[in-house]
Amino acid sequence: MKVLVVDDEKLLVKGIKFNLQQEGYQVETAFDGEEAIHLAHDESIDIILLDLMLPKVDGFTVCRQIRSFSNVPIIMLTAKSEDIDKILGLEYGADDYITKPFNIREVTARIKAIMRRANPAPKGDRDKVIVSGDITLDYNFRRVVIRGENVELTSKEFDLLELFLRNPGKVYTRENLLDIAWGFDYPGDVRTVDVHIRRLREKIEENPAEPEYIKTKWGVGYYYRKD
């Protein structure tokens, strides 16, 4: 698996690269935003570690531009602890974030968790294709078709939609969704869920302000409509 590490702190990049290579990963590196965007066009890149503060093009813009042509998983690295930066990173299309300073074991654990969910192992007779209204979800190919058009979802958006489709009518609290889609040890807060739900609605709903599929149970959480 190939990881693209983007950060202008060369010693930090060197350390991350060494540790990831010890884990068996191939590692590409970039030290500014322009180089990151160029390398992200390489279809063999499996996941990106992207710093927020970069020369030439900042991490938010890099993330947004990559999202215009790729759904490769992105973990945002940031030295800032302000919640607004984390939320903005998710708004621009990041799948996850890690605040500096971090332990390299946390980085590798997040990479493994995201890739495990993006490339799940077969599960017996689990339904391969789910159809609900205008939505068709192909579990094997991680593909979603809505009203006859392919819709590009990030790995987390796909995970959330699959969960809802398999459990119509079941109400999930934000804490439930964090536990299921991100993992029990995920240190993020519930606003992470709200951002991903909003982005998912923008992609699958004809009118995100009045969603037809993913409903809100006020004061509780979210659920998928029953057909």
Backbone as CSV, one residue per row, in Angstrom:
resi,resn,N_x,N_y,N_z,CA_x,CA_y,CA_z,C_x,C_y,C_z
1,MET,0.849,-1.187,0.000,0.000,0.000,0.000,0.891,1.245,0.000
2,LYS,0.481,2.259,-0.764,1.297,3.461,-0.901,0.647,4.640,-0.172
3,VAL,1.454,5.291,0.673,1.013,6.443,1.452,1.723,7.692,0.954
4,LEU,0.977,8.765,0.756,1.568,10.062,0.428,1.586,10.909,1.689
5,VAL,2.786,11.318,2.134,2.938,12.153,3.334,3.266,13.569,2.892
6,VAL,2.441,14.527,3.305,2.602,15.923,2.876,2.800,16.813,4.094
7,ASP,3.992,17.373,4.227,4.298,18.261,5.355,5.575,19.007,5.007
8,ASP,5.683,20.271,5.434,6.898,21.030,5.129,7.984,20.861,6.193
9,GLU,7.680,20.120,7.271,8.687,19.821,8.286,9.439,18.563,7.855
10,LYS,10.612,18.749,7.269,11.307,17.637,6.635,11.737,16.559,7.627
11,LEU,12.128,16.950,8.830,12.514,15.948,9.822,11.310,15.100,10.241
12,LEU,10.159,15.757,10.370,8.944,15.029,10.718,8.580,14.041,9.605
13,VAL,8.653,14.507,8.373,8.347,13.638,7.235,9.307,12.451,7.201
14,LYS,10.572,12.734,7.449,11.574,11.658,7.455,11.223,10.600,8.497
15,GLY,10.805,11.058,9.696,10.453,10.119,10.762,9.214,9.312,10.426
16,ILE,8.186,9.981,9.881,6.963,9.272,9.499,7.265,8.257,8.407
17,LYS,8.046,8.677,7.418,8.381,7.780,6.307,9.108,6.534,6.805
18,PHE,10.093,6.729,7.677,10.862,5.601,8.203,9.945,4.609,8.924
19,ASN,9.090,5.139,9.797,8.217,4.266,10.581,7.185,3.546,9.718
20,LEU,6.647,4.229,8.732,5.678,3.585,7.849,6.348,2.512,6.991
21,GLN,7.555,2.785,6.546,8.280,1.776,5.772,8.569,0.543,6.621
22,GLN,8.829,0.754,7.919,9.029,-0.374,8.825,7.779,-1.241,8.944
23,GLU,6.616,-0.610,8.716,5.342,-1.325,8.767,5.003,-1.967,7.423
24,GLY,5.868,-1.742,6.429,5.654,-2.364,5.129,4.984,-1.491,4.087
25,TYR,4.769,-0.203,4.393,4.140,0.695,3.445,5.159,1.282,2.463
26,GLN,4.723,1.558,1.247,5.491,2.389,0.335,5.142,3.835,0.656
27,VAL,6.113,4.732,0.597,5.858,6.113,1.018,6.363,7.103,-0.029
28,GLU,5.471,7.990,-0.465,5.841,9.143,-1.278,5.761,10.372,-0.385
29,THR,6.565,11.397,-0.669,6.559,12.591,0.171,6.422,13.854,-0.668
30,ALA,5.832,14.871,-0.061,5.721,16.188,-0.681,5.880,17.222,0.423
31,PHE,6.498,18.361,0.069,6.791,19.377,1.080,6.045,20.691,0.859
32,ASP,5.200,20.747,-0.157,4.352,21.918,-0.363,3.062,21.480,-1.040
33,GLY,2.086,22.385,-1.062,0.775,22.035,-1.574,0.744,21.721,-3.057
34,GLU,1.513,22.454,-3.845,1.516,22.210,-5.288,2.025,20.811,-5.613
35,GLU,3.109,20.419,-4.954,3.674,19.089,-5.172,2.684,18.007,-4.731
36,ALA,1.963,18.273,-3.632,0.984,17.303,-3.132,-0.110,17.056,-4.155
37,ILE,-0.645,18.120,-4.735,-1.712,17.987,-5.730,-1.212,17.200,-6.935
38,HIS,0.009,17.492,-7.363,0.603,16.784,-8.507,0.725,15.286,-8.220
39,LEU,1.247,14.940,-7.051,1.447,13.532,-6.711,0.132,12.800,-6.472
40,ALA,-0.872,13.538,-6.009,-2.167,12.906,-5.717,-2.847,12.374,-6.974
41,HIS,-2.425,12.838,-8.150,-2.984,12.320,-9.396,-2.511,10.896,-9.688
42,ASP,-1.501,10.451,-8.940,-1.007,9.080,-9.104,-2.058,8.124,-8.564
43,GLU,-2.651,7.323,-9.439,-3.750,6.451,-9.032,-3.323,5.336,-8.078
44,SER,-2.018,5.147,-7.905,-1.562,4.095,-7.000,-1.478,4.575,-5.550
45,ILE,-1.713,5.879,-5.309,-1.734,6.392,-3.933,-2.986,5.859,-3.235
46,ASP,-2.798,5.208,-2.076,-3.917,4.600,-1.362,-4.473,5.474,-0.249
47,ILE,-3.636,6.328,0.343,-4.087,7.194,1.431,-3.109,8.357,1.551
48,ILE,-3.602,9.507,2.010,-2.779,10.715,2.106,-2.786,11.244,3.534
49,LEU,-1.591,11.525,4.069,-1.449,12.261,5.325,-1.125,13.695,4.930
50,LEU,-2.010,14.617,5.226,-1.916,15.978,4.693,-1.854,17.016,5.804
51,ASP,-0.741,17.749,5.866,-0.594,18.806,6.862,-1.472,20.000,6.483
52,LEU,-1.908,20.744,7.478,-2.761,21.901,7.247,-1.961,23.117,6.784
53,MET,-0.845,23.380,7.449,-0.045,24.577,7.155,1.062,24.217,6.163
54,LEU,0.851,24.580,4.901,1.805,24.245,3.849,2.181,25.482,3.046
55,PRO,3.413,25.517,2.509,3.773,26.603,1.604,3.090,26.449,0.246
56,LYS,2.975,27.550,-0.465,2.415,27.633,-1.825,0.898,27.450,-1.845
57,VAL,0.422,26.282,-1.393,-1.028,26.033,-1.337,-1.336,25.396,0.012
58,ASP,-2.265,25.986,0.781,-2.550,25.459,2.121,-3.282,24.129,2.057
59,GLY,-3.280,23.420,3.185,-3.855,22.085,3.246,-5.335,22.037,2.932
60,PHE,-6.098,23.058,3.349,-7.522,23.078,3.042,-7.746,23.079,1.529
61,THR,-7.001,23.954,0.838,-7.155,24.056,-0.609,-6.689,22.783,-1.301
62,VAL,-5.586,22.213,-0.813,-5.099,20.951,-1.373,-6.169,19.872,-1.251
63,CYS,-6.767,19.770,-0.071,-7.804,18.759,0.168,-8.976,18.963,-0.787
64,ARG,-9.414,20.195,-0.915,-10.554,20.492,-1.787,-10.230,20.162,-3.243
65,GLN,-9.024,20.497,-3.694,-8.659,20.219,-5.079,-8.532,18.724,-5.335
66,ILE,-7.955,17.990,-4.378,-7.851,16.531,-4.538,-9.245,15.921,-4.625
67,ARG,-10.177,16.440,-3.814,-11.532,15.906,-3.829,-12.240,16.143,-5.172
68,SER,-11.736,17.072,-5.970,-12.358,17.334,-7.266,-12.056,16.235,-8.277
69,PHE,-11.030,15.393,-7.984,-10.705,14.329,-8.930,-10.460,12.971,-8.279
70,SER,-10.494,12.894,-6.955,-10.194,11.623,-6.296,-10.905,11.509,-4.957
71,ASN,-11.268,10.274,-4.602,-11.847,9.990,-3.287,-10.876,9.219,-2.406
72,VAL,-9.588,9.321,-2.699,-8.573,8.670,-1.876,-8.731,9.142,-0.430
73,PRO,-8.659,8.253,0.558,-8.783,8.680,1.959,-7.709,9.701,2.338
74,ILE,-8.122,10.729,3.073,-7.216,11.800,3.505,-7.306,11.957,5.015
75,ILE,-6.154,11.888,5.681,-6.059,12.197,7.112,-5.344,13.537,7.237
76,MET,-6.009,14.524,7.821,-5.436,15.846,7.974,-4.549,15.889,9.210
77,LEU,-3.333,16.415,9.048,-2.416,16.622,10.167,-2.385,18.111,10.475
78,THR,-2.590,18.474,11.733,-2.593,19.888,12.062,-1.992,20.138,13.432
79,ALA,-1.224,21.216,13.546,-0.660,21.607,14.832,-1.661,22.445,15.619
80,LYS,-2.723,22.851,14.957,-3.725,23.678,15.617,-4.739,22.814,16.344
81,SER,-5.148,23.277,17.517,-6.101,22.488,18.304,-7.513,23.051,18.225
82,GLU,-7.678,24.225,17.541,-8.998,24.823,17.453,-9.970,23.901,16.724
83,ASP,-11.172,23.765,17.287,-12.174,22.900,16.685,-12.519,23.334,15.274
84,ILE,-12.489,24.641,14.999,-12.883,25.133,13.684,-11.984,24.568,12.598
85,ASP,-10.693,24.374,12.889,-9.784,23.829,11.889,-10.113,22.371,11.583
86,LYS,-10.477,21.625,12.622,-10.839,20.228,12.414,-12.117,20.129,11.576
87,ILE,-13.096,20.949,11.929,-14.360,20.925,11.199,-14.166,21.375,9.761
88,LEU,-13.354,22.404,9.544,-13.095,22.872,8.183,-12.421,21.787,7.353
89,GLY,-11.486,21.065,7.975,-10.822,19.975,7.266,-11.817,18.940,6.788
90,LEU,-12.780,18.587,7.640,-13.816,17.630,7.272,-14.728,18.214,6.199
91,GLU,-15.034,19.513,6.315,-15.888,20.166,5.323,-15.249,20.120,3.935
92,TYR,-13.925,20.251,3.884,-13.222,20.247,2.601,-13.007,18.840,2.059
93,GLY,-13.385,17.803,2.837,-13.340,16.450,2.304,-12.403,15.488,2.997
94,ALA,-11.750,15.911,4.094,-10.881,14.983,4.825,-11.727,13.900,5.495
95,ASP,-11.163,12.705,5.619,-11.865,11.605,6.271,-11.620,11.582,7.772
96,ASP,-10.484,12.142,8.199,-10.089,12.048,9.594,-9.075,13.160,9.861
97,TYR,-8.739,13.373,11.123,-7.705,14.349,11.457,-6.926,13.873,12.670
98,ILE,-5.667,14.290,12.730,-4.807,14.004,13.883,-4.117,15.308,14.258
99,THR,-4.161,15.651,15.530,-3.548,16.890,15.996,-2.115,16.638,16.455
100,LYS,-1.176,17.466,15.996,0.209,17.380,16.433,0.328,17.938,17.846
101,PRO,1.271,17.442,18.638,2.163,16.305,18.356,1.404,14.991,18.497
102,PHE,1.817,13.989,17.743,1.131,12.706,17.774,2.148,11.578,17.885
103,ASN,1.663,10.436,18.316,2.481,9.233,18.377,2.352,8.508,17.047
104,ILE,3.462,8.036,16.501,3.421,7.369,15.202,2.499,6.147,15.248
105,ARG,2.357,5.533,16.406,1.449,4.382,16.516,0.008,4.803,16.269
106,GLU,-0.330,6.026,16.684,-1.676,6.538,16.421,-1.883,6.715,14.924
107,VAL,-0.850,7.212,14.242,-0.947,7.410,12.799,-1.168,6.081,12.089
108,THR,-0.347,5.085,12.411,-0.484,3.784,11.742,-1.825,3.130,12.078
109,ALA,-2.294,3.328,13.304,-3.588,2.753,13.690,-4.717,3.387,12.890
110,ARG,-4.658,4.702,12.687,-5.695,5.389,11.913,-5.654,4.940,10.452
111,ILE,-4.447,4.797,9.899,-4.309,4.340,8.514,-4.939,2.962,8.354
112,LYS,-4.597,2.070,9.258,-5.126,0.697,9.168,-6.640,0.681,9.308
113,ALA,-7.170,1.502,10.209,-8.616,1.528,10.415,-9.342,2.029,9.177
114,ILE,-8.835,3.104,8.584,-9.486,3.662,7.393,-9.400,2.694,6.231
115,MET,-8.231,2.081,6.014,-8.072,1.178,4.882,-8.864,-0.112,5.091
116,ARG,-8.997,-0.535,6.340,-9.792,-1.734,6.626,-11.254,-1.499,6.263
117,ARG,-11.749,-0.316,6.542,-13.137,-0.011,6.211,-13.312,0.264,4.718
118,ALA,-12.276,0.814,4.085,-12.365,1.091,2.652,-12.253,-0.181,1.827
119,ASN,-11.597,-1.212,2.381,-11.413,-2.483,1.672,-11.797,-3.636,2.587
120,PRO,-13.079,-3.747,2.914,-13.506,-4.757,3.882,-13.351,-6.171,3.354
121,ALA,-13.106,-7.103,4.266,-13.022,-8.510,3.881,-14.419,-9.046,3.613
122,PRO,-14.555,-10.029,2.727,-15.876,-10.604,2.450,-16.503,-11.158,3.720
123,LYS,-17.808,-11.056,3.828,-18.501,-11.527,5.026,-19.621,-12.486,4.634
124,GLY,-19.232,-13.689,4.241,-20.193,-14.734,3.948,-21.225,-14.334,2.928
125,ASP,-22.484,-14.473,3.305,-23.555,-14.190,2.360,-24.087,-12.772,2.498
126,ARG,-23.277,-11.874,3.005,-23.683,-10.485,3.155,-24.175,-9.945,1.810
127,ASP,-25.265,-9.177,1.853,-25.813,-8.623,0.616,-24.753,-7.805,-0.110
128,LYS,-24.568,-8.117,-1.381,-23.568,-7.416,-2.175,-24.109,-6.115,-2.747
129,VAL,-25.401,-6.108,-3.084,-26.030,-4.916,-3.660,-27.295,-4.599,-2.867
130,ILE,-27.436,-3.341,-2.478,-28.619,-2.893,-1.745,-29.311,-1.840,-2.602
131,VAL,-30.624,-1.981,-2.758,-31.398,-1.015,-3.528,-32.475,-0.432,-2.622
132,SER,-32.545,0.890,-2.583,-33.569,1.572,-1.796,-33.994,2.819,-2.563
133,GLY,-35.214,2.803,-3.066,-35.678,3.937,-3.859,-34.783,4.142,-5.064
134,ASP,-34.266,5.345,-5.209,-33.386,5.677,-6.333,-31.925,5.339,-6.055
135,ILE,-31.617,4.775,-4.879,-30.233,4.514,-4.478,-29.887,3.043,-4.657
136,THR,-28.763,2.792,-5.323,-28.206,1.447,-5.427,-26.789,1.476,-4.886
137,LEU,-26.510,0.656,-3.886,-25.175,0.582,-3.287,-24.577,-0.783,-3.582
138,ASP,-23.423,-0.791,-4.225,-22.694,-2.019,-4.552,-21.567,-2.169,-3.545
139,TYR,-21.743,-3.132,-2.634,-20.784,-3.307,-1.539,-19.421,-3.772,-2.042
140,ASN,-19.399,-4.688,-3.006,-18.129,-5.228,-3.500,-17.252,-4.171,-4.143
141,PHE,-17.869,-3.305,-4.947,-17.104,-2.313,-5.695,-17.110,-0.937,-5.040
142,ARG,-17.723,-0.854,-3.837,-17.785,0.422,-3.107,-18.323,1.515,-4.037
143,ARG,-19.424,1.219,-4.706,-19.977,2.129,-5.704,-21.422,2.442,-5.359
144,VAL,-21.813,3.695,-5.606,-23.182,4.130,-5.339,-23.746,4.794,-6.598
145,VAL,-24.936,4.367,-6.985,-25.635,4.956,-8.132,-26.951,5.529,-7.628
146,ILE,-27.200,6.789,-7.969,-28.427,7.465,-7.543,-29.092,8.094,-8.758
147,ARG,-30.341,7.724,-8.966,-31.096,8.204,-10.121,-30.319,7.999,-11.420
148,GLY,-29.662,6.834,-11.507,-28.941,6.452,-12.712,-27.567,7.051,-12.878
149,GLU,-27.120,7.854,-11.920,-25.814,8.504,-12.007,-24.890,7.989,-10.905
150,ASN,-23.607,7.736,-11.273,-22.612,7.361,-10.264,-22.349,8.547,-9.342
151,VAL,-22.309,8.286,-8.066,-22.049,9.332,-7.075,-20.769,8.970,-6.331
152,GLU,-19.809,9.886,-6.340,-18.526,9.645,-5.688,-18.630,9.982,-4.204
153,LEU,-18.433,8.968,-3.360,-18.451,9.166,-1.914,-17.076,8.884,-1.336
154,THR,-16.719,9.599,-0.273,-15.498,9.263,0.450,-15.746,7.968,1.217
155,SER,-14.674,7.387,1.763,-14.821,6.113,2.467,-15.768,6.225,3.652
156,LYS,-15.702,7.317,4.405,-16.586,7.482,5.558,-18.034,7.693,5.122
157,GLU,-18.243,8.471,4.052,-19.594,8.677,3.558,-20.204,7.349,3.108
158,PHE,-19.415,6.527,2.433,-19.897,5.210,2.004,-20.255,4.351,3.212
159,ASP,-19.382,4.332,4.217,-19.636,3.534,5.420,-20.947,3.938,6.089
160,LEU,-21.163,5.246,6.194,-22.382,5.728,6.839,-23.618,5.357,6.021
161,LEU,-23.550,5.554,4.699,-24.694,5.226,3.864,-25.003,3.728,3.916
162,GLU,-23.966,2.892,3.874,-24.184,1.445,3.956,-24.869,1.075,5.267
163,LEU,-24.394,1.656,6.368,-24.990,1.371,7.674,-26.468,1.736,7.686
164,PHE,-26.804,2.921,7.163,-28.199,3.352,7.140,-29.052,2.448,6.246
165,LEU,-28.522,2.107,5.072,-29.297,1.289,4.137,-29.595,-0.101,4.710
166,ARG,-28.659,-0.652,5.461,-28.843,-1.984,6.036,-29.760,-1.972,7.256
167,ASN,-30.018,-0.779,7.792,-30.817,-0.697,9.021,-31.857,0.423,8.929
168,PRO,-32.748,0.354,7.923,-33.740,1.428,7.759,-34.638,1.558,8.987
169,GLY,-34.888,2.802,9.364,-35.761,3.075,10.496,-35.062,3.095,11.839
170,LYS,-33.862,2.523,11.923,-33.142,2.494,13.202,-32.476,3.838,13.449
171,VAL,-32.702,4.389,14.620,-32.142,5.692,14.972,-30.774,5.505,15.624
172,TYR,-29.783,6.223,15.094,-28.428,6.181,15.645,-28.094,7.538,16.262
173,THR,-27.621,7.519,17.497,-27.112,8.756,18.079,-25.782,9.082,17.423
174,ARG,-25.324,10.288,17.601,-24.024,10.683,17.055,-22.915,9.839,17.674
175,GLU,-23.070,9.534,18.965,-22.071,8.694,19.636,-22.058,7.292,19.034
176,ASN,-23.245,6.748,18.708,-23.326,5.442,18.043,-22.544,5.459,16.739
177,LEU,-22.767,6.503,15.945,-22.133,6.579,14.627,-20.621,6.749,14.739
178,LEU,-20.164,7.506,15.729,-18.722,7.624,15.959,-18.121,6.265,16.285
179,ASP,-18.796,5.529,17.166,-18.298,4.217,17.580,-18.251,3.239,16.416
180,ILE,-19.303,3.236,15.586,-19.405,2.249,14.511,-18.530,2.607,13.322
181,ALA,-18.607,3.844,12.869,-17.925,4.233,11.635,-16.480,4.663,11.845
182,TRP,-16.164,5.170,13.042,-14.798,5.624,13.291,-14.038,4.711,14.250
183,GLY,-14.734,4.003,15.104,-14.068,3.119,16.060,-14.223,3.614,17.477
184,PHE,-14.235,2.673,18.420,-14.483,3.017,19.823,-13.417,3.928,20.411
185,ASP,-12.184,3.868,19.882,-11.108,4.676,20.453,-10.929,5.992,19.730
186,TYR,-11.885,6.357,18.870,-11.740,7.589,18.114,-11.865,8.788,19.042
187,PRO,-10.891,9.723,18.999,-10.895,10.835,19.939,-11.698,12.046,19.485
188,GLY,-12.334,11.971,18.330,-13.069,13.114,17.802,-14.363,13.370,18.555
189,ASP,-15.053,14.472,18.177,-16.312,14.778,18.842,-17.470,14.577,17.878
190,VAL,-18.676,14.724,18.395,-19.871,14.372,17.630,-20.094,15.296,16.436
191,ARG,-19.484,16.484,16.430,-19.659,17.368,15.282,-19.037,16.783,14.022
192,THR,-18.073,15.868,14.205,-17.521,15.148,13.065,-18.638,14.424,12.314
193,VAL,-19.549,13.815,13.050,-20.671,13.104,12.440,-21.574,14.078,11.691
194,ASP,-21.890,15.204,12.300,-22.779,16.176,11.661,-22.212,16.648,10.321
195,VAL,-20.911,16.883,10.277,-20.284,17.339,9.033,-20.420,16.274,7.947
196,HIS,-20.132,15.019,8.291,-20.213,13.949,7.299,-21.653,13.700,6.847
197,ILE,-22.608,13.790,7.748,-24.009,13.629,7.365,-24.425,14.745,6.417
198,ARG,-24.001,15.960,6.705,-24.350,17.080,5.827,-23.762,16.890,4.432
199,ARG,-22.498,16.470,4.371,-21.872,16.234,3.071,-22.545,15.087,2.331
200,LEU,-22.911,14.043,3.057,-23.578,12.905,2.434,-24.936,13.323,1.875
201,ARG,-25.686,14.094,2.634,-26.985,14.575,2.149,-26.830,15.418,0.884
202,GLU,-25.789,16.228,0.842,-25.578,17.070,-0.339,-25.346,16.231,-1.595
203,LYS,-24.856,15.012,-1.419,-24.563,14.158,-2.563,-25.720,13.250,-2.962
204,ILE,-26.563,12.862,-2.001,-27.589,11.868,-2.334,-29.012,12.432,-2.351
205,GLU,-29.212,13.588,-1.733,-30.558,14.136,-1.652,-30.798,15.156,-2.772
206,GLU,-32.005,15.145,-3.324,-32.355,16.174,-4.307,-32.448,17.538,-3.642
207,ASN,-32.943,17.559,-2.401,-33.012,18.792,-1.634,-32.459,18.520,-0.237
208,PRO,-31.162,18.770,-0.022,-30.545,18.458,1.280,-31.225,19.149,2.459
209,ALA,-31.867,20.297,2.205,-32.547,21.009,3.297,-33.799,20.277,3.758
210,GLU,-34.377,19.461,2.869,-35.530,18.645,3.213,-35.238,17.216,2.774
211,PRO,-34.376,16.523,3.518,-33.890,15.204,3.086,-34.989,14.158,2.985
212,GLU,-34.906,13.375,1.916,-35.857,12.301,1.682,-35.380,10.995,2.297
213,TYR,-34.067,10.814,2.363,-33.507,9.534,2.800,-32.994,9.563,4.228
214,ILE,-32.000,10.389,4.504,-31.411,10.428,5.852,-32.124,11.484,6.673
215,LYS,-32.885,11.015,7.649,-33.725,11.892,8.455,-33.056,12.210,9.795
216,THR,-33.477,13.309,10.376,-33.005,13.694,11.703,-34.096,13.394,12.733
217,LYS,-33.697,12.700,13.791,-34.575,12.509,14.955,-34.141,13.553,15.966
218,TRP,-34.883,14.640,16.042,-34.445,15.782,16.818,-34.166,15.404,18.273
219,GLY,-33.010,15.847,18.737,-32.601,15.564,20.105,-32.010,14.187,20.311
220,VAL,-31.988,13.377,19.222,-31.473,12.009,19.353,-30.333,11.744,18.370
221,GLY,-30.646,11.770,17.067,-29.610,11.470,16.082,-30.174,11.381,14.677
222,TYR,-29.768,10.356,13.936,-30.148,10.223,12.532,-30.670,8.816,12.245
223,TYR,-31.508,8.725,11.195,-31.982,7.421,10.759,-32.285,7.467,9.266
224,TYR,-32.346,6.287,8.652,-32.695,6.189,7.241,-34.164,5.830,7.132
225,ARG,-34.860,6.490,6.220,-36.299,6.283,6.089,-36.638,4.808,5.837
226,LYS,-37.788,4.395,6.239,-38.291,3.067,5.876,-39.028,3.163,4.550
227,ASP,-38.753,2.221,3.629,-39.441,2.213,2.334,-40.918,1.910,2.535
